[in-house]
Amino acid sequence: MIHMDPQRNLAIAINSAWPAGTGRGLSAARLAFVNAVAEASDALAQR
């Protein structure tokens, strides 16, 4: 998966082996990771 966030000038590439191809729990975990990286990026930008 590649997530592009032009407003933050942020690109996240995820290459991993999941226990299943898709699923609600896996999608939620992936979204939580992307959101955590975006929040960390924002925090660093405010320094």
NUGU-568402 format. One record per atom (N, C-alpha, C, O, CB): atom name; chain; residue number from 1; x, y, z. Coordinates in Angstrom, 3 decimals, always signed. Glycine has a CB too. Example, Ala and Ser with C-alpha at 12.3 -4.5 7.8 and 13.67 -1.06 7.14 Angstrom:
% NUGU-568402
{atom:N | kette:A | nr:1 | x:+13.190 | y:-5.690 | z:+7.800};
{atom:CA | kette:A | nr:1 | x:+12.300 | y:-4.500 | z:+7.800};
{atom:C | kette:A | nr:1 | x:+13.200 | y:-3.300 | z:+7.800};
{atom:O | kette:A | nr:1 | x:+14.236 | y:-3.319 | z:+8.465};
{atom:CB | kette:A | nr:1 | x:+11.308 | y:-4.473 | z:+9.046};
{atom:N | kette:A | nr:2 | x:+12.850 | y:-2.250 | z:+7.080};
{atom:CA | kette:A | nr:2 | x:+13.670 | y:-1.060 | z:+7.140};
{atom:C | kette:A | nr:2 | x:+12.900 | y:+0.030 | z:+7.870};
{atom:O | kette:A | nr:2 | x:+13.409 | y:+1.138 | z:+8.039};
{atom:CB | kette:A | nr:2 | x:+14.084 | y:-0.598 | z:+5.725};
***
This chain:
% NUGU-568402
{atom:N | kette:A | nr:1 | x:+0.839 | y:-1.163 | z:+0.000};
{atom:CA | kette:A | nr:1 | x:+0.000 | y:+0.000 | z:+0.000};
{atom:C | kette:A | nr:1 | x:+0.886 | y:+1.229 | z:+0.000};
{atom:O | kette:A | nr:1 | x:+1.911 | y:+1.261 | z:+0.681};
{atom:CB | kette:A | nr:1 | x:-0.956 | y:-0.004 | z:+1.202};
{atom:N | kette:A | nr:2 | x:+0.503 | y:+2.226 | z:-0.749};
{atom:CA | kette:A | nr:2 | x:+1.192 | y:+3.514 | z:-0.753};
{atom:C | kette:A | nr:2 | x:+0.165 | y:+4.579 | z:-0.410};
{atom:O | kette:A | nr:2 | x:-0.873 | y:+4.698 | z:-1.061};
{atom:CB | kette:A | nr:2 | x:+1.879 | y:+3.805 | z:-2.139};
{atom:N | kette:A | nr:3 | x:+0.475 | y:+5.351 | z:+0.627};
{atom:CA | kette:A | nr:3 | x:-0.393 | y:+6.446 | z:+1.070};
{atom:C | kette:A | nr:3 | x:+0.336 | y:+7.748 | z:+0.789};
{atom:O | kette:A | nr:3 | x:+1.459 | y:+7.941 | z:+1.256};
{atom:CB | kette:A | nr:3 | x:-0.765 | y:+6.318 | z:+2.598};
{atom:N | kette:A | nr:4 | x:-0.282 | y:+8.639 | z:+0.035};
{atom:CA | kette:A | nr:4 | x:+0.304 | y:+9.940 | z:-0.280};
{atom:C | kette:A | nr:4 | x:-0.520 | y:+11.024 | z:+0.404};
{atom:O | kette:A | nr:4 | x:-1.747 | y:+11.047 | z:+0.298};
{atom:CB | kette:A | nr:4 | x:+0.366 | y:+10.176 | z:-1.824};
{atom:N | kette:A | nr:5 | x:+0.168 | y:+11.920 | z:+1.106};
{atom:CA | kette:A | nr:5 | x:-0.482 | y:+13.051 | z:+1.761};
{atom:C | kette:A | nr:5 | x:+0.252 | y:+14.315 | z:+1.320};
{atom:O | kette:A | nr:5 | x:+1.200 | y:+14.740 | z:+1.979};
{atom:CB | kette:A | nr:5 | x:-0.474 | y:+12.897 | z:+3.334};
{atom:N | kette:A | nr:6 | x:-0.180 | y:+14.924 | z:+0.201};
{atom:CA | kette:A | nr:6 | x:+0.539 | y:+16.077 | z:-0.340};
{atom:C | kette:A | nr:6 | x:+0.575 | y:+17.277 | z:+0.601};
{atom:O | kette:A | nr:6 | x:+1.540 | y:+18.041 | z:+0.582};
{atom:CB | kette:A | nr:6 | x:-0.082 | y:+16.488 | z:-1.634};
{atom:N | kette:A | nr:7 | x:-0.456 | y:+17.457 | z:+1.420};
{atom:CA | kette:A | nr:7 | x:-0.477 | y:+18.611 | z:+2.316};
{atom:C | kette:A | nr:7 | x:+0.618 | y:+18.513 | z:+3.371};
{atom:O | kette:A | nr:7 | x:+1.160 | y:+19.532 | z:+3.799};
{atom:CB | kette:A | nr:7 | x:-1.842 | y:+18.735 | z:+2.991};
{atom:N | kette:A | nr:8 | x:+0.944 | y:+17.307 | z:+3.788};
{atom:CA | kette:A | nr:8 | x:+2.007 | y:+17.106 | z:+4.762};
{atom:C | kette:A | nr:8 | x:+3.351 | y:+16.818 | z:+4.094};
{atom:O | kette:A | nr:8 | x:+4.367 | y:+16.689 | z:+4.777};
{atom:CB | kette:A | nr:8 | x:+1.643 | y:+15.970 | z:+5.697};
{atom:N | kette:A | nr:9 | x:+3.360 | y:+16.717 | z:+2.768};
{atom:CA | kette:A | nr:9 | x:+4.551 | y:+16.292 | z:+2.031};
{atom:C | kette:A | nr:9 | x:+5.031 | y:+14.954 | z:+2.580};
{atom:O | kette:A | nr:9 | x:+6.212 | y:+14.772 | z:+2.879};
{atom:CB | kette:A | nr:9 | x:+5.679 | y:+17.362 | z:+2.125};
{atom:N | kette:A | nr:10 | x:+4.088 | y:+14.022 | z:+2.705};
{atom:CA | kette:A | nr:10 | x:+4.325 | y:+12.749 | z:+3.364};
{atom:C | kette:A | nr:10 | x:+3.899 | y:+11.602 | z:+2.458};
{atom:O | kette:A | nr:10 | x:+2.808 | y:+11.613 | z:+1.887};
{atom:CB | kette:A | nr:10 | x:+3.576 | y:+12.683 | z:+4.704};
{atom:N | kette:A | nr:11 | x:+4.778 | y:+10.613 | z:+2.336};
{atom:CA | kette:A | nr:11 | x:+4.456 | y:+9.381 | z:+1.614};
{atom:C | kette:A | nr:11 | x:+4.760 | y:+8.213 | z:+2.537};
{atom:O | kette:A | nr:11 | x:+5.823 | y:+8.171 | z:+3.156};
{atom:CB | kette:A | nr:11 | x:+5.263 | y:+9.267 | z:+0.267};
{atom:N | kette:A | nr:12 | x:+3.831 | y:+7.256 | z:+2.636};
{atom:CA | kette:A | nr:12 | x:+4.007 | y:+6.066 | z:+3.453};
{atom:C | kette:A | nr:12 | x:+3.835 | y:+4.860 | z:+2.537};
{atom:O | kette:A | nr:12 | x:+2.802 | y:+4.705 | z:+1.885};
{atom:CB | kette:A | nr:12 | x:+2.991 | y:+6.031 | z:+4.656};
{atom:N | kette:A | nr:13 | x:+4.850 | y:+4.014 | z:+2.495};
{atom:CA | kette:A | nr:13 | x:+4.785 | y:+2.778 | z:+1.714};
{atom:C | kette:A | nr:13 | x:+4.821 | y:+1.609 | z:+2.687};
{atom:O | kette:A | nr:13 | x:+5.724 | y:+1.517 | z:+3.518};
{atom:CB | kette:A | nr:13 | x:+5.959 | y:+2.687 | z:+0.674};
{atom:N | kette:A | nr:14 | x:+3.851 | y:+0.725 | z:+2.587};
{atom:CA | kette:A | nr:14 | x:+3.772 | y:-0.441 | z:+3.461};
{atom:C | kette:A | nr:14 | x:+3.882 | y:-1.692 | z:+2.600};
{atom:O | kette:A | nr:14 | x:+3.090 | y:-1.905 | z:+1.682};
{atom:CB | kette:A | nr:14 | x:+2.445 | y:-0.443 | z:+4.290};
{atom:N | kette:A | nr:15 | x:+4.874 | y:-2.510 | z:+2.911};
{atom:CA | kette:A | nr:15 | x:+5.074 | y:-3.785 | z:+2.229};
{atom:C | kette:A | nr:15 | x:+5.193 | y:-4.824 | z:+3.338};
{atom:O | kette:A | nr:15 | x:+6.212 | y:-4.887 | z:+4.026};
{atom:CB | kette:A | nr:15 | x:+6.359 | y:-3.771 | z:+1.275};
{atom:N | kette:A | nr:16 | x:+4.170 | y:-5.628 | z:+3.508};
{atom:CA | kette:A | nr:16 | x:+4.175 | y:-6.550 | z:+4.634};
{atom:C | kette:A | nr:16 | x:+3.391 | y:-7.819 | z:+4.302};
{atom:O | kette:A | nr:16 | x:+2.643 | y:-7.876 | z:+3.327};
{atom:CB | kette:A | nr:16 | x:+3.591 | y:-5.873 | z:+5.878};
{atom:N | kette:A | nr:17 | x:+3.583 | y:-8.810 | z:+5.127};
{atom:CA | kette:A | nr:17 | x:+2.848 | y:-10.068 | z:+5.011};
{atom:C | kette:A | nr:17 | x:+1.819 | y:-10.120 | z:+6.137};
{atom:O | kette:A | nr:17 | x:+2.179 | y:-10.245 | z:+7.308};
{atom:CB | kette:A | nr:17 | x:+3.815 | y:-11.306 | z:+5.069};
{atom:N | kette:A | nr:18 | x:+0.556 | y:-10.027 | z:+5.787};
{atom:CA | kette:A | nr:18 | x:-0.517 | y:-10.081 | z:+6.758};
{atom:C | kette:A | nr:18 | x:-1.053 | y:-11.509 | z:+6.801};
{atom:O | kette:A | nr:18 | x:-0.849 | y:-12.275 | z:+5.859};
{atom:CB | kette:A | nr:18 | x:-1.643 | y:-9.063 | z:+6.411};
{atom:N | kette:A | nr:19 | x:-1.732 | y:-11.869 | z:+7.876};
{atom:CA | kette:A | nr:19 | x:-2.283 | y:-13.222 | z:+7.966};
{atom:C | kette:A | nr:19 | x:-3.423 | y:-13.485 | z:+6.969};
{atom:O | kette:A | nr:19 | x:-3.773 | y:-14.634 | z:+6.698};
{atom:CB | kette:A | nr:19 | x:-2.781 | y:-13.467 | z:+9.371};
{atom:N | kette:A | nr:20 | x:-3.989 | y:-12.406 | z:+6.432};
{atom:CA | kette:A | nr:20 | x:-5.059 | y:-12.522 | z:+5.433};
{atom:C | kette:A | nr:20 | x:-4.919 | y:-11.363 | z:+4.461};
{atom:O | kette:A | nr:20 | x:-4.288 | y:-10.355 | z:+4.779};
{atom:CB | kette:A | nr:20 | x:-6.484 | y:-12.527 | z:+6.105};
{atom:N | kette:A | nr:21 | x:-5.497 | y:-11.500 | z:+3.295};
{atom:CA | kette:A | nr:21 | x:-5.388 | y:-10.451 | z:+2.284};
{atom:C | kette:A | nr:21 | x:-6.090 | y:-9.164 | z:+2.668};
{atom:O | kette:A | nr:21 | x:-5.626 | y:-8.074 | z:+2.333};
{atom:CB | kette:A | nr:21 | x:-5.939 | y:-10.941 | z:+0.992};
{atom:N | kette:A | nr:22 | x:-7.198 | y:-9.284 | z:+3.364};
{atom:CA | kette:A | nr:22 | x:-7.961 | y:-8.115 | z:+3.770};
{atom:C | kette:A | nr:22 | x:-8.844 | y:-8.481 | z:+4.949};
{atom:O | kette:A | nr:22 | x:-8.958 | y:-9.654 | z:+5.305};
{atom:CB | kette:A | nr:22 | x:-8.808 | y:-7.570 | z:+2.598};
{atom:N | kette:A | nr:23 | x:-9.448 | y:-7.513 | z:+5.535};
{atom:CA | kette:A | nr:23 | x:-10.351 | y:-7.720 | z:+6.663};
{atom:C | kette:A | nr:23 | x:-10.521 | y:-6.419 | z:+7.427};
{atom:O | kette:A | nr:23 | x:-9.669 | y:-5.533 | z:+7.366};
{atom:CB | kette:A | nr:23 | x:-9.825 | y:-8.832 | z:+7.595};
{atom:N | kette:A | nr:24 | x:-11.616 | y:-6.317 | z:+8.139};
{atom:CA | kette:A | nr:24 | x:-11.889 | y:-5.071 | z:+8.876};
{atom:C | kette:A | nr:24 | x:-10.815 | y:-4.764 | z:+9.904};
{atom:O | kette:A | nr:24 | x:-10.379 | y:-3.619 | z:+10.026};
{atom:CB | kette:A | nr:24 | x:-13.240 | y:-5.154 | z:+9.567};
{atom:N | kette:A | nr:25 | x:-10.391 | y:-5.764 | z:+10.635};
{atom:CA | kette:A | nr:25 | x:-9.366 | y:-5.550 | z:+11.656};
{atom:C | kette:A | nr:25 | x:-8.040 | y:-5.122 | z:+11.056};
{atom:O | kette:A | nr:25 | x:-7.371 | y:-4.232 | z:+11.580};
{atom:CB | kette:A | nr:25 | x:-9.171 | y:-6.806 | z:+12.470};
{atom:N | kette:A | nr:26 | x:-7.661 | y:-5.758 | z:+9.953};
{atom:CA | kette:A | nr:26 | x:-6.407 | y:-5.406 | z:+9.289};
{atom:C | kette:A | nr:26 | x:-6.475 | y:-4.002 | z:+8.700};
{atom:O | kette:A | nr:26 | x:-5.513 | y:-3.239 | z:+8.791};
{atom:CB | kette:A | nr:26 | x:-6.081 | y:-6.422 | z:+8.191};
{atom:N | kette:A | nr:27 | x:-7.597 | y:-3.669 | z:+8.106};
{atom:CA | kette:A | nr:27 | x:-7.762 | y:-2.322 | z:+7.547};
{atom:C | kette:A | nr:27 | x:-7.725 | y:-1.275 | z:+8.655};
{atom:O | kette:A | nr:27 | x:-7.138 | y:-0.206 | z:+8.484};
{atom:CB | kette:A | nr:27 | x:-9.087 | y:-2.219 | z:+6.762};
{atom:N | kette:A | nr:28 | x:-8.343 | y:-1.577 | z:+9.778};
{atom:CA | kette:A | nr:28 | x:-8.338 | y:-0.643 | z:+10.909};
{atom:C | kette:A | nr:28 | x:-6.924 | y:-0.453 | z:+11.446};
{atom:O | kette:A | nr:28 | x:-6.538 | y:+0.665 | z:+11.785};
{atom:CB | kette:A | nr:28 | x:-9.267 | y:-1.145 | z:+12.029};
{atom:N | kette:A | nr:29 | x:-6.155 | y:-1.523 | z:+11.528};
{atom:CA | kette:A | nr:29 | x:-4.776 | y:-1.432 | z:+12.010};
{atom:C | kette:A | nr:29 | x:-3.926 | y:-0.610 | z:+11.046};
{atom:O | kette:A | nr:29 | x:-3.110 | y:+0.205 | z:+11.477};
{atom:CB | kette:A | nr:29 | x:-4.169 | y:-2.838 | z:+12.190};
{atom:N | kette:A | nr:30 | x:-4.112 | y:-0.817 | z:+9.757};
{atom:CA | kette:A | nr:30 | x:-3.357 | y:-0.070 | z:+8.746};
{atom:C | kette:A | nr:30 | x:-3.701 | y:+1.411 | z:+8.822};
{atom:O | kette:A | nr:30 | x:-2.807 | y:+2.255 | z:+8.760};
{atom:CB | kette:A | nr:30 | x:-3.647 | y:-0.616 | z:+7.329};
{atom:N | kette:A | nr:31 | x:-4.978 | y:+1.738 | z:+8.956};
{atom:CA | kette:A | nr:31 | x:-5.410 | y:+3.126 | z:+9.064};
{atom:C | kette:A | nr:31 | x:-4.872 | y:+3.765 | z:+10.341};
{atom:O | kette:A | nr:31 | x:-4.453 | y:+4.922 | z:+10.327};
{atom:CB | kette:A | nr:31 | x:-6.939 | y:+3.212 | z:+9.031};
{atom:N | kette:A | nr:32 | x:-4.882 | y:+3.024 | z:+11.436};
{atom:CA | kette:A | nr:32 | x:-4.341 | y:+3.546 | z:+12.695};
{atom:C | kette:A | nr:32 | x:-2.856 | y:+3.862 | z:+12.556};
{atom:O | kette:A | nr:32 | x:-2.381 | y:+4.867 | z:+13.084};
{atom:CB | kette:A | nr:32 | x:-4.563 | y:+2.538 | z:+13.838};
{atom:N | kette:A | nr:33 | x:-2.123 | y:+3.005 | z:+11.847};
{atom:CA | kette:A | nr:33 | x:-0.699 | y:+3.243 | z:+11.623};
{atom:C | kette:A | nr:33 | x:-0.488 | y:+4.513 | z:+10.797};
{atom:O | kette:A | nr:33 | x:+0.338 | y:+5.355 | z:+11.148};
{atom:CB | kette:A | nr:33 | x:-0.057 | y:+2.035 | z:+10.918};
{atom:N | kette:A | nr:34 | x:-1.233 | y:+4.646 | z:+9.706};
{atom:CA | kette:A | nr:34 | x:-1.101 | y:+5.825 | z:+8.849};
{atom:C | kette:A | nr:34 | x:-1.429 | y:+7.088 | z:+9.649};
{atom:O | kette:A | nr:34 | x:-0.723 | y:+8.090 | z:+9.538};
{atom:CB | kette:A | nr:34 | x:-2.030 | y:+5.710 | z:+7.607};
{atom:N | kette:A | nr:35 | x:-2.478 | y:+7.048 | z:+10.442};
{atom:CA | kette:A | nr:35 | x:-2.846 | y:+8.212 | z:+11.250};
{atom:C | kette:A | nr:35 | x:-1.777 | y:+8.537 | z:+12.296};
{atom:O | kette:A | nr:35 | x:-1.500 | y:+9.709 | z:+12.548};
{atom:CB | kette:A | nr:35 | x:-4.190 | y:+7.969 | z:+11.937};
{atom:N | kette:A | nr:36 | x:-1.181 | y:+7.524 | z:+12.899};
{atom:CA | kette:A | nr:36 | x:-0.128 | y:+7.745 | z:+13.901};
{atom:C | kette:A | nr:36 | x:+1.105 | y:+8.380 | z:+13.255};
{atom:O | kette:A | nr:36 | x:+1.720 | y:+9.273 | z:+13.838};
{atom:CB | kette:A | nr:36 | x:+0.258 | y:+6.412 | z:+14.590};
{atom:N | kette:A | nr:37 | x:+1.465 | y:+7.928 | z:+12.067};
{atom:CA | kette:A | nr:37 | x:+2.612 | y:+8.519 | z:+11.367};
{atom:C | kette:A | nr:37 | x:+2.311 | y:+9.974 | z:+11.008};
{atom:O | kette:A | nr:37 | x:+3.179 | y:+10.835 | z:+11.152};
{atom:CB | kette:A | nr:37 | x:+2.957 | y:+7.706 | z:+10.088};
{atom:N | kette:A | nr:38 | x:+1.107 | y:+10.254 | z:+10.547};
{atom:CA | kette:A | nr:38 | x:+0.723 | y:+11.620 | z:+10.194};
{atom:C | kette:A | nr:38 | x:+0.763 | y:+12.528 | z:+11.420};
{atom:O | kette:A | nr:38 | x:+1.237 | y:+13.661 | z:+11.336};
{atom:CB | kette:A | nr:38 | x:-0.680 | y:+11.638 | z:+9.565};
{atom:N | kette:A | nr:39 | x:+0.271 | y:+12.040 | z:+12.555};
{atom:CA | kette:A | nr:39 | x:+0.303 | y:+12.833 | z:+13.794};
{atom:C | kette:A | nr:39 | x:+1.738 | y:+13.078 | z:+14.252};
{atom:O | kette:A | nr:39 | x:+2.062 | y:+14.170 | z:+14.719};
{atom:CB | kette:A | nr:39 | x:-0.489 | y:+12.122 | z:+14.908};
{atom:N | kette:A | nr:40 | x:+2.590 | y:+12.078 | z:+14.123};
{atom:CA | kette:A | nr:40 | x:+3.999 | y:+12.244 | z:+14.495};
{atom:C | kette:A | nr:40 | x:+4.666 | y:+13.262 | z:+13.564};
{atom:O | kette:A | nr:40 | x:+5.479 | y:+14.072 | z:+14.009};
{atom:CB | kette:A | nr:40 | x:+4.749 | y:+10.878 | z:+14.439};
{atom:N | kette:A | nr:41 | x:+4.328 | y:+13.220 | z:+12.290};
{atom:CA | kette:A | nr:41 | x:+4.858 | y:+14.183 | z:+11.337};
{atom:C | kette:A | nr:41 | x:+4.446 | y:+15.595 | z:+11.717};
{atom:O | kette:A | nr:41 | x:+5.263 | y:+16.515 | z:+11.676};
{atom:CB | kette:A | nr:41 | x:+4.386 | y:+13.856 | z:+9.923};
{atom:N | kette:A | nr:42 | x:+3.186 | y:+15.772 | z:+12.085};
{atom:CA | kette:A | nr:42 | x:+2.692 | y:+17.079 | z:+12.515};
{atom:C | kette:A | nr:42 | x:+3.438 | y:+17.563 | z:+13.752};
{atom:O | kette:A | nr:42 | x:+3.801 | y:+18.737 | z:+13.832};
{atom:CB | kette:A | nr:42 | x:+1.187 | y:+17.016 | z:+12.797};
{atom:N | kette:A | nr:43 | x:+3.673 | y:+16.676 | z:+14.717};
{atom:CA | kette:A | nr:43 | x:+4.355 | y:+17.046 | z:+15.944};
{atom:C | kette:A | nr:43 | x:+5.788 | y:+17.487 | z:+15.648};
{atom:O | kette:A | nr:43 | x:+6.277 | y:+18.450 | z:+16.238};
{atom:CB | kette:A | nr:43 | x:+4.348 | y:+15.875 | z:+16.936};
{atom:N | kette:A | nr:44 | x:+6.457 | y:+16.788 | z:+14.740};
{atom:CA | kette:A | nr:44 | x:+7.823 | y:+17.170 | z:+14.378};
{atom:C | kette:A | nr:44 | x:+7.861 | y:+18.504 | z:+13.642};
{atom:O | kette:A | nr:44 | x:+8.801 | y:+19.283 | z:+13.803};
{atom:CB | kette:A | nr:44 | x:+8.460 | y:+16.088 | z:+13.517};
{atom:N | kette:A | nr:45 | x:+6.844 | y:+18.760 | z:+12.841};
{atom:CA | kette:A | nr:45 | x:+6.786 | y:+20.007 | z:+12.069};
{atom:C | kette:A | nr:45 | x:+6.594 | y:+21.211 | z:+12.977};
{atom:O | kette:A | nr:45 | x:+6.980 | y:+22.324 | z:+12.622};
{atom:CB | kette:A | nr:45 | x:+5.655 | y:+19.948 | z:+11.040};
{atom:N | kette:A | nr:46 | x:+5.994 | y:+20.996 | z:+14.159};
{atom:CA | kette:A | nr:46 | x:+5.732 | y:+22.102 | z:+15.082};
{atom:C | kette:A | nr:46 | x:+6.945 | y:+22.461 | z:+15.937};
{atom:O | kette:A | nr:46 | x:+6.924 | y:+23.459 | z:+16.657};
{atom:CB | kette:A | nr:46 | x:+4.569 | y:+21.753 | z:+15.982};
{atom:N | kette:A | nr:47 | x:+7.995 | y:+21.659 | z:+15.860};
{atom:CA | kette:A | nr:47 | x:+9.200 | y:+21.937 | z:+16.662};
{atom:C | kette:A | nr:47 | x:+9.938 | y:+23.114 | z:+16.144};
{atom:O | kette:A | nr:47 | x:+10.972 | y:+23.487 | z:+16.698};
{atom:CB | kette:A | nr:47 | x:+10.120 | y:+20.750 | z:+16.690};
***
